[in-house]
Amino acid sequence: MLRRMAPKEGGASAMPAILAAIRDCQAVLVAKIGDGPTEKLRAIGVAAVSDYAWEPIDEALLAYARRMTE
């Protein structure tokens, strides 16, 4: 399932809402999120996948799905 998050307004951190929204995902395709957010994802059982960071999203999703079904 592809989810888009609305930008968070104000000074509060968006991380708690993001983690709650993706808690049921197996993985999230990421680019340059850093060790802190990667660790937070790992703590809730979500893999941070950066292998396809600079590819168009449709190609990245297909490649990841193929890799997971092999």
Secondary structure, DSSP 8 states (H G I E B T S, - for coil): ---------SSS-SHHHHHHHHTT-SEEE-SS--HHHHHHHHHTT-EEE-TTTTS-HHHHHHHHHHHHH-
